[in-house]
Amino acid sequence: MRSCLGELPDIYADCEAALLPRRQGPPLRPVGGARRHSGPPLDEGAMATRSRILGTLSSWAALVADERGVGAPRRRPAELAAFLLVHLDWLLCHAAAGDFVEELLDAAETARRSAYVKPSLAANLGSCVHPGCAQPLSPAPVSGTKSVGQVRCAAGHTWLPHQWLALMRNLRRERGLGRSTEGVA
């Protein structure tokens, strides 16, 4: 739970860069006639992700503030997540703890997919090799870039580039291939 609460504000911020589609080349100029101002096209997936993150964090922070009689933080993801972290033990003992955990994990998984998994990166590398986890593994870009910076499973287990060779060995072992990757460049 702590990792999800720490991650959601970062995903929210990363989605900001994805809101406006990137365009190469010089800016477009209207040619003759009246210019219609409809605004730039927005990435609806990034908007929906940001809205869900903010809504999830806000609703649980409101519950904590109301039931504990404490002041609620401003409606900013980092402040909301920090507030929820302070009250996490209380929340996990609350009657709605199951709903909280389920909603937070679902929001984080959906947000990760929406923010980071682009069609070119959507490859399923297999199932997670972390003990007790069988979630799908996929490459994830470094925040704010398009280059892959880690391999991540849907549950949040991550492998950085220096761990990929060991991960590949574990994946092969799990699949029963057992081939050595020694000497492979």
JOWO-V689687 format. One record per run of one state. SS is the DSSP state (H for helix, E for strand, C for the rest). FROM is the first residue (numbers start at 1). TO is the last residue. Records with the same first field share a line. If there is no record, write none. Layout:
SS->FROM-TO ; FROM-TO
//
This chain:
C->1-1 ; 19-19 ; 21-41 ; 43-43 ; 69-76 ; 87-87 ; 94-96 ; 117-118 ; 122-125 ; 128-135 ; 142-147 ; 154-157 ; 176-185
H->2-18 ; 44-68 ; 77-86 ; 88-93 ; 97-116 ; 119-121 ; 161-175
E->20-20 ; 42-42 ; 126-127 ; 136-141 ; 148-153 ; 158-160
//
